[in-house]
Amino acid sequence: MFDFDFSNGYVLLRIICGAFMLPQAFAKIVNSAPALAFFVKAGYPKPHLFVLFITAFECIAGVGLVLGIQTVALAWISTLFMLVATISDYKVNKAWLWTKGGCEYPLFWCLCCAIVAAHD
């Protein structure tokens, strides 16, 4: 817990994985409409609840990963979270490249979170 050894690549990756969740959560707090529209397109039941759940999860997991609190559990849950995001993204956009709205970005973060989870 509270390991900030920036010379250790796994610690740095853990911090980055958590830090990259925080702007995603902030964006949903400031303007949830795009996230809500995405969940509607993906066919999620009660999409407004998914927006709230994911916003809360991104805040908790983001802070936990940055600080090194419950790293393994949060990283594995984040891996699953990003896998579902990858599948949902592909379902909605039918594209690979992130620049075209594809699932490349969430899959990359899914793999990064899995590396963090497997290492600690």
FITIGU-807485 format. One line per field, with one value per residue (C-alpha): residue number from 0; x, y, z; residue in one letter. Coordinates in steps of 0.25 Angstrom, whole numbers. Layout:
BEGIN
pos = (NUM ...)
c1 = (X ...)
c2 = (Y ...)
c3 = (Z ...)
code = (a ...)
This chain:
BEGIN
pos = (0 1 2 3 4 5 6 7 8 9 10 11 12 13 14 15 16 17 18 19 20 21 22 23 24 25 26 27 28 29 30 31 32 33 34 35 36 37 38 39 40 41 42 43 44 45 46 47 48 49 50 51 52 53 54 55 56 57 58 59 60 61 62 63 64 65 66 67 68 69 70 71 72 73 74 75 76 77 78 79 80 81 82 83 84 85 86 87 88 89 90 91 92 93 94 95 96 97 98 99 100 101 102 103 104 105 106 107 108 109 110 111 112 113 114 115 116 117 118 119)
c1 = (0 5 16 21 34 33 46 37 30 18 16 16 6 -3 -3 -6 -17 -24 -21 -27 -40 -42 -44 -54 -62 -61 -66 -78 -80 -80 -88 -94 -102 -92 -90 -105 -106 -95 -102 -116 -109 -102 -116 -113 -125 -127 -115 -116 -112 -100 -95 -96 -90 -78 -76 -75 -66 -56 -55 -53 -44 -36 -33 -30 -20 -13 -11 -8 -21 -27 -18 -21 -36 -38 -29 -36 -49 -44 -40 -54 -60 -51 -54 -69 -66 -58 -69 -80 -71 -70 -85 -89 -78 -73 -59 -45 -38 -40 -40 -52 -59 -54 -51 -35 -34 -43 -36 -22 -26 -32 -19 -11 -21 -19 -3 -5 -14 -5 8 4)
c2 = (0 14 9 21 15 21 13 1 -1 -9 2 13 5 3 18 21 11 18 32 30 25 39 48 37 38 53 54 46 55 68 62 49 50 43 32 30 30 20 10 12 8 -4 -8 -8 -9 4 11 22 13 8 22 24 10 12 27 22 10 18 28 17 8 20 25 11 8 21 20 5 1 -13 -13 -28 -27 -14 -17 -31 -24 -13 -23 -29 -15 -11 -25 -22 -8 -14 -23 -12 -2 -13 -16 -1 4 -9 -3 -7 7 16 28 22 20 6 -4 -3 7 -1 -14 -7 -3 -17 -23 -12 -15 -30 -28 -20 -30 -42 -35 -31)
c3 = (0 -3 -12 -21 -26 -40 -44 -43 -56 -50 -39 -50 -59 -46 -44 -59 -59 -47 -52 -65 -59 -52 -64 -69 -56 -56 -70 -66 -54 -62 -74 -73 -86 -95 -86 -84 -99 -101 -91 -98 -111 -105 -100 -85 -76 -68 -74 -64 -53 -61 -62 -47 -44 -54 -49 -35 -39 -47 -35 -25 -34 -39 -25 -20 -31 -30 -15 -16 -8 -10 -23 -27 -25 -32 -44 -46 -45 -54 -64 -65 -65 -77 -84 -83 -88 -100 -104 -102 -110 -122 -121 -123 -132 -140 -141 -136 -137 -125 -135 -142 -128 -128 -116 -117 -105 -95 -99 -97 -83 -80 -83 -75 -63 -64 -64 -51 -45 -48 -43 -29)
code = (m f d f d f s n g y v l l r i i c g a f m l p q a f a k i v n s a p a l a f f v k a g y p k p h l f v l f i t a f e c i a g v g l v l g i q t v a l a w i s t l f m l v a t i s d y k v n k a w l w t k g g c e y p l f w c l c c a i v a a h d)
